[in-house]
Amino acid sequence: MVIMKQDINRSHRLLKKQIGSLNRHIPRQRKSLSNLLKEDRPHVVGFDGSRHRFKKSELKLVASLLSNAEQDVLKLPIYIEMDTMASGARIAGRLETKILCRVLEMEECPRDEIFIYRYDMKLIRQKLPTVTQYMFLVR
């Protein structure tokens, strides 16, 4: 059987479209931790119009790990990037990695990104289910 280049391109476009539909929950705009702590019902609005609510207890836990200045900078939710080309997931950003390294009780923490696997993802989602969100990537 011969696979044509146009079939591969068509399949890749279809896969991208399907992955895009998985990401409809991603917020139009993320909010800083400090602003979310001030809200009565902290939330962000997804591209699909749905509301993603944050638990105050999780926001307070994250705030306890950061300085006031860092709370102004950190944008939530924290994305757990799932890539079609990788077996694990990536978390990017200095503050994001700082928080997740502490939650995972890692002794050494990379500065700007960490790669995690199924067990660590499970722990993160148990401890911070509303502060983190999956984001699906395709290359």
C-alpha positions as CSV (number, residue, x, y, z in Angstrom):
1,M,0.0,0.0,0.0
2,V,1.3,3.4,-1.0
3,I,0.6,6.4,1.3
4,M,0.4,9.6,-0.6
5,K,1.9,12.9,0.9
6,Q,-1.5,14.6,0.5
7,D,-3.1,11.8,2.6
8,I,-0.6,12.5,5.4
9,N,-1.2,16.2,5.2
10,R,-5.0,15.7,5.3
11,S,-4.7,13.4,8.3
12,H,-2.4,15.9,10.1
13,R,-4.9,18.7,9.5
14,L,-7.8,16.5,10.7
15,L,-5.8,15.6,13.9
16,K,-5.0,19.3,14.5
17,K,-8.7,20.1,14.2
18,Q,-9.7,17.4,16.7
19,I,-7.0,18.5,19.1
20,G,-8.3,22.1,18.8
21,S,-11.7,20.9,19.8
22,L,-10.2,19.3,22.9
23,N,-8.8,22.7,23.9
24,R,-12.1,24.7,23.8
25,H,-12.0,24.8,27.6
26,I,-8.8,26.9,27.5
27,P,-9.5,30.4,28.9
28,R,-9.7,33.4,26.6
29,Q,-7.6,35.2,29.1
30,R,-5.9,34.0,32.2
31,K,-6.0,36.0,35.5
32,S,-3.4,36.7,38.0
33,L,-3.5,34.8,41.3
34,S,-3.8,38.1,43.2
35,N,-6.9,39.1,41.2
36,L,-8.5,35.7,41.6
37,L,-8.0,35.8,45.4
38,K,-10.0,39.1,45.5
39,E,-13.0,37.6,43.6
40,D,-16.0,36.1,45.5
41,R,-16.3,33.4,42.9
42,P,-12.9,33.1,41.2
43,H,-13.2,32.0,37.6
44,V,-12.0,32.4,34.0
45,V,-14.1,32.0,30.8
46,G,-13.1,29.5,28.2
47,F,-13.2,29.9,24.4
48,D,-16.3,27.9,24.4
49,G,-18.0,30.2,26.9
50,S,-17.8,27.8,29.8
51,R,-16.7,29.0,33.2
52,H,-13.8,27.4,34.9
53,R,-14.1,28.0,38.6
54,F,-11.2,27.9,41.1
55,K,-11.4,26.6,44.6
56,K,-10.4,29.3,47.1
57,S,-8.5,26.7,49.2
58,E,-6.3,25.8,46.2
59,L,-5.7,29.5,45.4
60,K,-4.6,30.0,49.1
61,L,-2.3,27.0,48.9
62,V,-0.6,28.4,45.8
63,A,-0.4,31.9,47.4
64,S,1.3,30.4,50.4
65,L,4.1,29.2,48.1
66,L,4.7,32.6,46.5
67,S,5.6,36.2,47.5
68,N,3.1,39.0,47.0
69,A,5.0,40.2,43.9
70,E,4.9,36.7,42.5
71,Q,1.2,36.4,43.1
72,D,0.7,39.5,40.9
73,V,2.7,37.9,38.1
74,L,1.4,34.3,38.1
75,K,-1.4,33.7,35.6
76,L,-3.8,30.9,36.2
77,P,-4.7,28.2,35.4
78,I,-1.3,26.5,35.1
79,Y,-1.2,24.5,31.9
80,I,-0.1,20.9,31.8
81,E,0.9,20.6,28.1
82,M,0.2,17.2,26.6
83,D,2.1,16.8,23.3
84,T,1.4,14.2,20.6
85,M,5.2,13.7,20.2
86,A,6.0,13.1,23.9
87,S,5.1,10.4,26.4
88,G,4.9,12.8,29.3
89,A,3.7,16.4,29.9
90,R,5.5,19.7,30.1
91,I,4.9,22.6,32.6
92,A,6.6,25.8,31.5
93,G,7.3,29.0,33.4
94,R,9.5,30.0,36.4
95,L,6.6,30.4,38.9
96,E,4.7,27.4,37.5
97,T,7.6,25.1,37.9
98,K,8.4,26.5,41.4
99,I,4.8,25.7,42.6
100,L,4.7,22.2,41.1
101,C,8.1,21.3,42.3
102,R,7.0,22.1,45.8
103,V,3.7,20.3,45.4
104,L,5.6,17.2,44.1
105,E,8.2,17.7,46.9
106,M,11.1,17.6,44.4
107,E,14.5,18.4,45.9
108,E,16.0,19.8,42.7
109,C,13.8,21.9,40.5
110,P,14.6,23.1,37.0
111,R,14.2,26.9,36.5
112,D,11.9,27.3,33.6
113,E,10.2,24.0,32.7
114,I,9.7,20.5,34.0
115,F,8.6,17.3,32.4
116,I,6.3,15.0,34.3
117,Y,4.8,11.6,33.7
118,R,1.6,9.9,34.6
119,Y,2.2,9.4,38.4
120,D,3.2,13.0,38.9
121,M,0.3,14.3,36.8
122,K,-2.1,12.2,39.0
123,L,-0.6,13.8,42.2
124,I,-0.8,17.3,40.7
125,R,-4.4,16.9,39.6
126,Q,-5.3,15.5,43.1
127,K,-3.8,18.4,44.9
128,L,-4.6,21.2,42.4
129,P,-7.5,20.1,40.2
130,T,-8.9,23.6,39.6
131,V,-5.6,25.5,39.4
132,T,-4.2,23.2,36.6
133,Q,-5.7,22.4,33.2
134,Y,-4.6,20.1,30.4
135,M,-3.7,21.7,27.1
136,F,-3.2,19.4,24.1
137,L,-0.5,20.2,21.5
138,V,0.1,18.8,18.1
139,R,3.2,19.4,15.9
